[in-house]
Amino acid sequence: MEDDLPTEYDVIVVGTGMTESVVAAAASRIGKRVLHLDSNEYYGGLWASFNFEGLQKWMEDCIHPVKPTEEVSAVARDGETLIKAGNQFSTVSNIEETWYIAEELADSQQATSFSKNNGDEQGEKVGDTDDVKLAESDETEKEKEKENDAEKAEAEDGKPAITEPWSQTKLKKEYRKFNLDLAPKLLFARGSLVELLISSNIARYAEFRSVTRVLTWLDGHLEPVPCSRADVFATRHVTVVEKRMLMKLLTVCMEYEHSSNEFEGFEDKPFSEYLKSKKLTPNLLHYVLYAIAMATDTTPCMEGVARTQRFLNSLGRYGNTPFLWPMYGSGEIPQCFCRLCAVFGGLYHLKRAAEALIVTDGQGSVSACRGIVSDGRRLESHHLVLGVGYAPPQFLQAAPPGGLSRGIFITDRSILLADKESLTLLQFPPVDGSSEPVTVIEVGPSTNACPPGMYVVHMTCKQQTTAREDLKTVVAKLLHTDSITNSADSSAQSPNKKQSEDGEGEEVGDTAKCEPVKPQVLWSLYFNCPETSKCDFTANIPAKVYLCSGPDLDLDFEYAVTEAKAIFSKMYPDSEFLPRAPDPEEILLEGEESAPGPIFEGDCAKAENDGHKTEDGDSDQTKGEEAE
């Protein structure tokens, strides 16, 4: 088939990661000719979300990456050099996949059901808003009722529903119902990304759910973190005196201004020292430092204050916590920007790579990029935006200074069961000699992350060794990872155990407190990937080339949005970044009048004469005459 792509563009973007997609949308929105390529058959790169089968294919591509073509078509002209592009899959390492359940169930196991308390309701539906679309729960609830009556039905005595054990075969048959993230991210309700989605009108392409609870690990067990004023005064885990101390401290952080003397003397000290100076109890210090500021013992004071402010500023906009989670996974967010780019004329071509960059020799001047070679063709552009995974090795002075350790776990229940399904954030503090916190995000069926009867737990931390090694302490404390391939009703799946809201296990029908029942892991995946947000993308890079970093360690998309704005301002300093896109009904076609066209003439609504009938039978024309 003959390639009919144009050969000249204003901007060529290679890679559909978050930063690249935002830049592509911004350039297309102001009328620039944009070509957006990705060698993958999916959007997102290391930001992508996959169903279960797609994730298996991604792992295979990472373990056995396709070697790039050794020879590149000779399309260079005099004074130009071809520089081979990089291979994104070579950056992912230490991939470990583990099954904890049998491939097939024995006949005796198929006849034996076990209990699972999965919560019979969805994550919190958030109050009305005209800004960001939050997923409606009614439709999904009806669908879940049809598909999963057994899981949701509970007897009046509180006993959980009875379901069949999971096997590998059964789980794989449900592969389309999974949306598993390579880089799970939340959105602060008043963060830069939410504001950008609203101001640009891109929010119409996405749906979100409110994170319903924030947990912390304190004194060897999980505890809910009081976020709002109501939570603070309702919690049983904080004394009356502590509640007053906490509210006073949060008010100081919220109302802090640079002219204040409140933090004088602590500018060069850790945030933890400031908190200790306020005579906080160990419990309060833990809540503020690890759960609200999401900081560490070494976080600078003013950074800790800024983190606390960001948390508090986002409270109350869309729910009881400051956070939103994208329906179908974080990988939906880059695709929203790709949709806008396409609406305004951007061209997309998946499964098409950039084999090489065309760069001027730069003798006597700075070298500059003139375009790329793709499928043996020369494609020219004024600007080239390149995901770091596709960057030639010589563009990066050194290896990334750090990496991410990731863990994805499919489990049979929540890490802390409650009356209804929860969408959970847990910032696990450094424990047992570890110096790094671990971000834990748990999502359930109501987010379309997994089938009913399951949960997905994401863990992310700074890489020290391998992902499995870095996460093993937190995994051991939160999850049950013994193999259950030989028993369908192991202790981890015991029908006689349930969890109370505070995380303590109870015997059903008995008030005696027991150890909390950990979720049974059915399947897990560990991997490491580079953290490139700290890389120097200015040295050794030709003019007109802009490198975009991959996923970073932060909880949200803040860095990617900031990076995209900076790249766009370098390319088009005098243009507005992502102005609001009109709604379809606001678009006027050139040469057409703005007056409405004829209505659909059904049996119940026909046009009379030149006027349209209104609900009471009078035509618009008649009403106008009466008004005169």
Backbone hydrogen bonds, N-H to C=O, Kabsch-Sander energy under -0.5 kcal/mol:
donor,donor_aa,acceptor,acceptor_aa,energy
4,D,2,E,-0.5
9,Y,380,E,-1.7
10,D,33,R,-1.6
11,V,33,R,-2.4
12,I,383,H,-2.2
13,V,35,L,-3.1
14,V,385,V,-2.9
15,G,13,V,-0.6
15,G,37,L,-3.2
21,S,17,G,-2.3
22,V,18,M,-2.0
23,V,19,T,-2.3
24,A,20,E,-2.5
25,A,21,S,-2.2
26,A,22,V,-2.3
27,A,23,V,-2.5
28,S,24,A,-2.4
29,R,25,A,-2.3
30,I,26,A,-0.9
30,I,27,A,-0.5
31,G,28,S,-1.9
32,K,27,A,-2.1
34,V,32,K,-0.7
35,L,11,V,-2.1
36,H,347,L,-3.2
37,L,13,V,-3.0
37,L,35,L,-0.6
38,D,349,H,-1.5
47,W,44,G,-2.4
48,A,45,G,-1.4
50,F,180,L,-2.5
52,F,175,Y,-1.7
55,L,51,N,-2.2
56,Q,52,F,-1.5
57,K,53,E,-1.8
58,W,54,G,-2.2
59,M,55,L,-2.3
60,E,56,Q,-2.0
61,D,57,K,-2.2
62,C,58,W,-2.0
63,I,59,M,-2.5
64,H,60,E,-2.5
75,V,73,S,-1.9
80,E,77,R,-1.9
81,T,359,V,-3.6
83,I,81,T,-0.5
83,I,357,L,-2.3
84,K,82,L,-0.5
85,A,355,E,-1.9
86,G,390,Y,-2.2
88,Q,86,G,-0.5
90,S,87,N,-1.1
91,T,88,Q,-1.5
92,V,89,F,-1.3
93,S,528,N,-2.5
96,E,526,Y,-2.4
98,T,524,S,-2.3
100,Y,522,L,-2.3
101,I,522,L,-0.6
110,Q,106,A,-2.4
111,A,107,D,-1.3
112,T,109,Q,-1.0
113,S,111,A,-0.6
114,F,163,T,-2.2
115,S,493,Q,-0.6
116,K,161,A,-1.4
118,N,116,K,-1.0
120,D,419,D,-0.9
134,L,132,V,-0.6
135,A,208,F,-2.6
141,E,137,S,-2.6
142,K,138,D,-2.2
143,E,139,E,-2.3
144,K,140,T,-2.9
145,E,141,E,-2.2
146,K,142,K,-1.9
147,E,143,E,-2.5
148,N,144,K,-2.9
152,K,148,N,-1.6
153,A,149,D,-2.4
155,A,159,K,-1.0
158,G,155,A,-2.0
163,T,114,F,-2.1
168,Q,102,A,-2.9
169,T,103,E,-1.9
171,L,167,S,-2.5
172,K,168,Q,-2.6
173,K,169,T,-1.6
174,E,170,K,-0.6
174,E,171,L,-1.1
175,Y,172,K,-1.7
177,K,174,E,-2.0
178,F,175,Y,-1.3
179,N,449,A,-1.9
180,L,50,F,-3.7
182,L,48,A,-2.4
186,L,555,L,-2.3
187,L,324,L,-2.2
189,A,322,P,-3.0
191,G,188,F,-2.4
195,E,191,G,-2.1
196,L,192,S,-2.0
197,L,193,L,-2.9
198,I,194,V,-2.0
199,S,195,E,-2.8
200,S,196,L,-2.3
201,N,197,L,-0.5
201,N,198,I,-0.7
202,I,197,L,-1.0
203,A,197,L,-2.2
204,R,201,N,-0.6
205,Y,202,I,-2.3
206,A,203,A,-1.6
208,F,133,K,-1.8
209,R,325,W,-2.7
210,S,124,E,-0.7
211,V,323,F,-2.1
212,T,423,L,-1.2
213,R,423,L,-1.6
215,L,425,L,-3.0
216,T,223,E,-2.2
218,L,216,T,-0.7
218,L,221,H,-2.7
221,H,218,L,-1.2
223,E,216,T,-2.6
225,V,214,V,-3.4
227,C,225,V,-0.6
232,V,228,S,-2.3
233,F,229,R,-2.0
234,A,230,A,-1.1
235,T,231,D,-2.0
243,K,239,T,-2.4
244,R,240,V,-1.8
245,M,241,V,-2.1
246,L,242,E,-2.8
247,M,243,K,-2.4
248,K,244,R,-2.1
249,L,245,M,-2.3
250,L,246,L,-2.7
251,T,247,M,-2.0
252,V,248,K,-1.9
253,C,249,L,-2.3
254,M,250,L,-2.4
255,E,251,T,-2.2
256,Y,253,C,-0.7
260,S,257,E,-2.2
264,E,261,N,-1.5
266,F,263,F,-2.3
269,K,266,F,-1.7
271,F,299,T,-3.2
273,E,270,P,-0.7
274,Y,270,P,-1.2
275,L,271,F,-2.2
276,K,272,S,-2.1
277,S,273,E,-1.8
278,K,274,Y,-0.8
278,K,275,L,-0.8
279,K,276,K,-1.7
280,L,275,L,-1.1
285,L,281,T,-2.7
286,H,282,P,-2.1
287,Y,283,N,-2.4
288,V,284,L,-2.6
289,L,285,L,-2.6
290,Y,286,H,-2.2
291,A,286,H,-0.9
291,A,287,Y,-1.1
292,I,287,Y,-2.0
293,A,288,V,-3.1
295,A,289,L,-3.2
299,T,296,T,-1.1
301,C,269,K,-2.6
304,G,300,P,-2.4
305,V,301,C,-2.2
306,A,302,M,-2.1
307,R,303,E,-2.4
308,T,304,G,-2.2
309,Q,305,V,-2.6
310,R,306,A,-2.3
311,F,307,R,-2.0
312,L,308,T,-2.5
313,N,309,Q,-3.2
314,S,310,R,-1.2
315,L,312,L,-1.2
316,G,319,G,-1.0
317,R,314,S,-0.9
324,L,187,L,-2.1
325,W,209,R,-3.0
327,M,207,E,-2.6
328,Y,447,T,-2.2
329,G,326,P,-1.9
332,E,329,G,-1.6
333,I,330,S,-1.6
335,Q,331,G,-0.8
336,C,332,E,-1.6
336,C,333,I,-0.5
337,F,333,I,-1.3
338,C,334,P,-1.8
339,R,335,Q,-2.3
340,L,336,C,-1.6
341,C,337,F,-2.2
342,A,338,C,-2.4
343,V,339,R,-2.3
344,F,340,L,-1.6
345,G,342,A,-1.8
346,G,341,C,-2.9
347,L,34,V,-2.8
349,H,36,H,-2.0
351,K,38,D,-0.7
351,K,40,N,-2.9
352,R,38,D,-2.2
355,E,353,A,-0.7
355,E,373,V,-2.3
356,A,373,V,-1.2
357,L,83,I,-3.0
358,I,371,G,-2.7
359,V,81,T,-3.0
359,V,357,L,-0.7
360,T,368,A,-2.9
361,D,79,G,-2.8
364,G,362,G,-0.5
365,S,362,G,-1.3
369,C,543,A,-2.5
370,R,358,I,-3.2
371,G,358,I,-1.0
372,I,379,L,-2.5
373,V,356,A,-2.6
374,S,372,I,-0.5
374,S,377,R,-2.3
377,R,374,S,-2.0
379,L,372,I,-2.7
379,L,377,R,-0.6
380,E,7,T,-3.1
380,E,378,R,-0.5
381,S,370,R,-1.8
382,H,9,Y,-0.9
383,H,10,D,-1.5
384,L,544,K,-2.7
385,V,12,I,-2.7
386,L,384,L,-0.5
386,L,546,Y,-2.9
387,G,14,V,-2.5
388,V,548,C,-2.5
390,Y,387,G,-2.2
391,A,388,V,-1.1
395,F,392,P,-2.2
396,L,393,P,-1.4
397,Q,395,F,-0.6
402,G,531,E,-0.6
404,L,529,C,-3.5
405,S,461,C,-2.9
406,R,404,L,-0.5
406,R,527,F,-2.7
407,G,459,M,-2.4
408,I,525,L,-2.6
409,F,457,V,-2.3
410,I,523,W,-2.5
411,T,409,F,-0.6
411,T,455,Y,-2.7
412,D,520,Q,-1.3
421,E,121,E,-2.0
424,T,422,S,-0.6
424,T,442,E,-2.1
425,L,213,R,-1.8
426,L,440,V,-3.0
427,Q,215,L,-0.9
428,F,426,L,-1.0
428,F,438,V,-2.9
434,S,431,V,-2.1
438,V,428,F,-2.3
439,T,460,T,-2.8
440,V,426,L,-3.2
440,V,438,V,-0.6
441,I,458,H,-2.2
442,E,424,T,-2.2
443,V,456,V,-2.5
447,T,444,G,-1.6
448,N,445,P,-2.1
449,A,444,G,-1.1
454,M,451,P,-1.2
455,Y,411,T,-1.8
456,V,443,V,-2.8
457,V,409,F,-2.9
458,H,441,I,-3.1
458,H,456,V,-0.5
459,M,407,G,-2.6
460,T,439,T,-1.8
461,C,405,S,-1.7
463,Q,403,G,-2.8
470,D,466,T,-2.9
471,L,467,A,-1.9
472,K,468,R,-0.9
475,V,471,L,-2.6
476,A,472,K,-2.4
477,K,473,T,-1.4
478,L,474,V,-1.8
479,L,475,V,-2.9
480,H,519,P,-3.1
481,T,479,L,-0.6
484,I,100,Y,-3.0
487,S,484,I,-0.9
493,Q,490,S,-1.6
494,S,491,S,-1.3
497,K,494,S,-1.2
498,K,506,E,-1.5
500,S,504,E,-2.7
503,G,500,S,-2.1
505,G,514,C,-1.2
506,E,498,K,-2.1
507,E,512,A,-0.9
508,V,496,N,-1.4
510,D,507,E,-2.5
514,C,505,G,-3.0
518,K,516,P,-0.8
521,V,480,H,-2.6
521,V,519,P,-0.5
522,L,410,I,-3.4
523,W,410,I,-1.2
524,S,98,T,-2.3
525,L,408,I,-2.1
526,Y,96,E,-2.4
527,F,406,R,-1.8
528,N,93,S,-2.9
529,C,404,L,-1.6
531,E,402,G,-2.3
532,T,530,P,-0.7
535,C,532,T,-1.6
537,F,535,C,-0.8
541,I,538,T,-0.7
543,A,367,S,-2.6
545,V,542,P,-1.2
546,Y,384,L,-2.5
548,C,386,L,-2.3
561,V,557,F,-2.1
562,T,558,E,-2.4
563,E,559,Y,-2.7
564,A,560,A,-2.3
565,K,561,V,-2.2
566,A,562,T,-2.0
567,I,563,E,-2.3
568,F,564,A,-2.5
569,S,565,K,-2.3
570,K,566,A,-1.3
571,M,567,I,-1.8
572,Y,568,F,-3.3
575,S,572,Y,-1.8
578,L,576,E,-0.7
581,A,200,S,-2.0
586,E,583,D,-2.0
587,I,583,D,-0.5
587,I,584,P,-1.2
592,E,589,L,-1.9
602,G,600,F,-1.2
602,G,605,A,-1.0
608,E,611,G,-1.3
609,N,607,A,-0.5
611,G,608,E,-1.7
614,T,618,D,-2.7
617,G,614,T,-1.9
620,D,612,H,-2.0
623,K,619,S,-2.3
624,G,620,D,-2.1
625,E,621,Q,-1.9
626,E,622,T,-2.3
627,A,623,K,-2.0
628,E,624,G,-1.4
